[in-house]
Amino acid sequence: MKIAIVGGGIFGITVAVKLAKSGHSIDLFEKNGDIMTAASGINQFRLHRGYHYPRSKETGEESLRGLPLFLKEYPGVVVPGIKHHYVVAKEGSLTTAKQHEEFCRALNIESKPIKPKFVNLKNVEGCFIVKEQLFDVSSLKKICYSKIKKHKVNLLLNTEFKNNDFKKYDKVILCTYADTNKLLRKWPDKQTVSI
């Protein structure tokens, strides 16, 4: 099949490479001048274990299932020796410290309450040290470019997927983050499956 992947972040690259390995002809559309320049390249570079999603147990569980798969697919990208903290503000937070603790217990993920000197505790309901890792975005990009080249994914940088491109492909897979809702509204008649 001839397949278009829209979005050159880690999700789009991984999907493109997996499909290319299966024998499909893949065009990977990235509207920016490089891969991983949006959410994958400007995020906090966390390898999420669920802490970031305390209002969604399902998303937390999905993060835990996906982490070992990511580490297997992209070995050697973890930055060692960094401590991670989560802080729950007294005002403006959508989650309480108690909800954070209950969420971590439900997912069986490490979270230890602490009172660090670098946090103004008068504005904080709770602060926790957690077991989470960072990835090195430069190392990850090198691996991604290597996989793209090895598996003959046609990378189209500075190329926005347009409405008239649909007719060129058997399937189009949307792998964006920031533009997902905008593109889904733009092409409501093209939707068949949401991942």
Stockholm file with secondary structure:
# STOCKHOLM 1.0

chainA/1-195         MKIAIVGGGIFGITVAVKLAKSGHSIDLFEKNGDIMTAASGINQFRLHRGYHYPRSKETGEESLRGLPLFLKEYPGVVVPGIKHHYVVAKEGSLTTAKQHEEFCRALNIESKPIKPKFVNLKNVEGCFIVKEQLFDVSSLKKICYSKIKKHKVNLLLNTEFKNNDFKKYDKVILCTYADTNKLLRKWPDKQTVSI
#=GR chainA/1-195 SS CEEEEECCSHHHHHHHHHHHHTTCEEEEECSSSSSSCSHHHHSCCEECCSTTCTTCHHHHHHHHHHHHHHHHHSTTCEECSCCEEEEEESSSCSSCHHHHHHHHHHHTCCEEECCCTTSCGGGEEEEEEECCEEECHHHHHHHHHHHHHHTTCEEETTCCCCGGGGGGCSEEEECCSTTHHHHHHHCGGGCCCCC
#=GC SS_cons         CEEEEECCSHHHHHHHHHHHHTTCEEEEECSSSSSSCSHHHHSCCEECCSTTCTTCHHHHHHHHHHHHHHHHHSTTCEECSCCEEEEEESSSCSSCHHHHHHHHHHHTCCEEECCCTTSCGGGEEEEEEECCEEECHHHHHHHHHHHHHHTTCEEETTCCCCGGGGGGCSEEEECCSTTHHHHHHHCGGGCCCCC
//
